[in-house]
């Protein structure tokens, strides 16, 4: 206990300076509670307002896909260069060192494999386990136009409600069925529905025409999904066009861990996302780092 005889009267009240109340840097997030904002600020870099998410959750429906056969060998060297990891609780508990300071986005929907109808998902993780694992967001797949569209939307809204109680944001991941058109009109529909029903940010695919309208019409941040493996320059160009079109970052998996030089690739992606580096210069960086190895 402080010595009461040595207590000095407070005097530096700065009555001439109004107390600051800074607006939160992330689109559509200013009215969220402190815990929500703090978690989002660990996913998105407050200086650039963007994120490089490393998606390694493919195994929850694909099994050990190429590049993810041994997560401990192929992925752990990439972790220092990602802003956040998107994965399942099984990989988190068995492979990722608890000493990591990286934020975690936890896949919480599931229930089917590539052998069945993928849209037939349910909530696969209890909210208490998300809190127990100290995750920064929960990812739910949403199949707008899919066979089980209503169920997947309900999954997302349930996680939004439960996450709000615990201060954990929900990421809606838009899935595209093989019979759906991959165009801006569809993605405007899918992302807007997710945001309207409470998703705190949305992961969706890039389209060459009208992607800026997808970002503009969504009132919460959009993160671009990396999708299938592309040549490195094409992947860097896609990432550049996405963030210049309004995306608040990228969530790449195969375009990083299936690259010939994964560490070089994730560093090049970071240059594009956080430093607005052009695709050609980022590709030069990739080649330089690749050759150094």
N, C-alpha and C positions, 0 to 999 in steps of 0.2 A: 504494500500500500504506500502511496506517495506520502511524503512528509508534509503534513498540512501546514506546518509553520513556514514552509518555503514556497507556498502557492502564490504565484504572481497573478495579478488581475489581468485578464485578457484585454487587449486593446486594438489588435489589428483586424478590425471588422471590414475594412475596405468598403465603407458605405457608399462610396462614389463609383463603385464598379458593380454593375448588375451580375448576378450569378448566371453563368453560361449554361445553356441547355442545348447541346449539339444534336443535330439531326443524325440519325443512323445512316451509314453510307450505302446501305443495300436497298435496292428498289423494292418498294412495297412493304418494307419491314419496320417502319418507324414506330408503329403502334404496338409492336410485339413486346412481351415482357422481357426483363433484363436477362434472364437465363436463356431464352430463345436467341436473343441478339448476341449474347456472348458465345453461344455455340456456333451460330452462323459466322461470326467474326473469326472463328478458328478454321472454318471451311474456306471462306473467302478472304483473300488478303485485303486488309483495310486500306492499304496504299494504292493498289491497282483496282480494287473492287472486283477482282476476278479469282478464279481457282483453276488449278490443274489437279483434277481428280484422277486417281489411278484405279480403274475398274478391274477387279480380279474375282468377281462373284459369278463368273460364267459356269462354274462347276455345279451350282445348285440345280441346274437342269441339263447341262451338257456333260457332266463328269469331267475327267482330266483332259481337257482340250489342249491343243498344241500350245506350248509355252507355259502351261499351268500344271504340268505333270508333277513337278516338285516346286511348290511355292517357296520353300525355304531356300532353294538354290537360285531360282530364276527371278523372284520378286523382291526378296529382302535387299539386294543391292540397289534397287530402284527407290526404295522407301524414302531415303533422305531427300530426294528431288521432287517428291509429290507434296502437294498441299494437304491432301486427304486421301485416305484409302477407302474404297467401296468394296465391301466383302461380306462374307457370311460369318455367323458366330462360330461355326466349326473351325474355319481357318483362323479366325481371330484368336480363339482360345488355344489352338494347337501349334500355331506357327509364329504369329506376330509377337515380338518381345514386349512385355508389359512396360518396359522402360521407354518405349517410343513416345515422342511428344506429338506425333502426327494425329490429326483429328480422324475420327472413324465415322463413316456412313455405313450403317448396317442394313443389309438386305433382310427384310422382314416378311416378304410375301413369298409364296412357293406352294408346292404340292403336286406339280406335274413335271414330267421329263420331256425330252425331245421325241419320245416314243408315243406321246399322247397329245391331246389338245392343250396347248400351252396357256390358253386364256382361262383355263379352269383352275385358277389359283385361290388360295385362302390366306389368311394371316397365319404365318408360321412361327412367329416369335412373340412371346408375351412382353408387354410393355415393361414389366419389372425386370426382365432380363436385359432389355435395352438400357435401362437405368443402371443396372448392376454392372454392365460393361462400359459405362461412362461414354456412350456414343454421342456424337454431335448431331446426327440426323438419322432418320429411318427411311429406307427406300422401299416403295411399293409400286409394283408394276400395274399399269392401267391400260386396258385393252379397249380403247374407243372403237366401236364398230365390230369388235370381236364377238365370238359366240357367247362368251360369258362376260360381256361388257358390264352389266349391272352388278354382278358379284365383285368384279375388280374395282369398280368405282366405290362400292360399299366398303371394300377392304381399306381403300385409301381414306375415306371419311372417318372410319372407325379409328384408324391410326392418328389422324389429325386430332380427333377428340381426346384420345388417350394421351397423345404426346403433349397436348396443351396442358394437361393436368401436371405433367412432369417437366415441362419446359423443354421438350425435345422436338425440333422441327421435323416435318415430313417432306420427303422428296418424292414427287410423283414421276415415274418413269413411263413415258409413252411407248407402247409397243405397237408395231405395225404388222398386221397379218399379211400373208403372201398375196391375198386377193385385194388388198387396199392400195389406193393410189398414194405414192409417196410425193405429195405436192404440198405447197404452202397452204392451200385451202384446208386440207386435212389436218395439218399440224396446227393451224390457227384454231380449228375446232377442238382438237385434242388438248392442247396446252391451256386454252381458255377454260374448258370444262374443269380441268384439274385445279386451276387457280381459283375459279369461282367457288369450288367446293372446299377450299381451305388449304391446298398444298402451299408450302412456304417457298419452294422453288421447284422447277420442272426440268427434267432431262428429256431432250428430244433430238431428232435427227436433223442434219443439215440438208437443205435443198438449194440448188443453184439459183433458182428464180423465186424471189419473194421471201427469203428467210428473214429479211429485215422487218417485214410485216408481221411475221410470226412473233418476233421479239417485241415489237411495238404494241401488239394487241394483247400481250400477256402482262398482267399487272404485277407479276413477281419475277425474279430472275430466271433466266433460261440458261441451262448448261448444255452444250452440244455433245451428243453421243458420238463416239468415234466410229462405231459400226465395224464393218468388215475390214480386213487388212488391205491397205493401199500402198503403192510405192511411197517412199518417205516424202518426196517433194509434194506429191498429191495430198498426203495427209496433212502436211504443214500448211499447204495452200488452203485446204478446207478449214483448218483451225483458224488461220488468219482471217479468212472471209467471214467466218462465224462471229468472231469477237468484234470485227469491224462492223458487222451487221447488227450488233447489239447483244450478243451472247455474253454472259458473265463468266465465261470460262469454258473448259472442255472436260469431258469425262472419257478418257481414252484407255483402252485395254489392249486389244490385239495390235493396234497400230504402234504400240510401244513394246509390249513384251514379246511380240512376234517379229520385231525388227531385227535386222542383222546385228545391230549395235544398240540394244535397248537403253543403256545409260546415256549414250550420245543422243538418242532420239528424244528421251524425256527432257533432257536439257535444252534441246532445240525447241521443243514444244513450249517450255517455260519462257524462252526468249520471245516467242510469238505472242503468248498470252499476256505476260506481265510487262514486257518491254516494247510491245508493238513492232517487233522485228519483222521485216518482210520475209516472205517464204524463201526467196532466193538466198538471202543472207543467213537465215536459219538453217537452210540446207547446207550452205558452206560450213556453218558451225558444226552441223552433224557430221559431215565428211572429215573435217579437221579432227574432231574428237574420236571418230571411228578409226582414223589412220594412226592417231597417237596410241590407241590401244594395241 
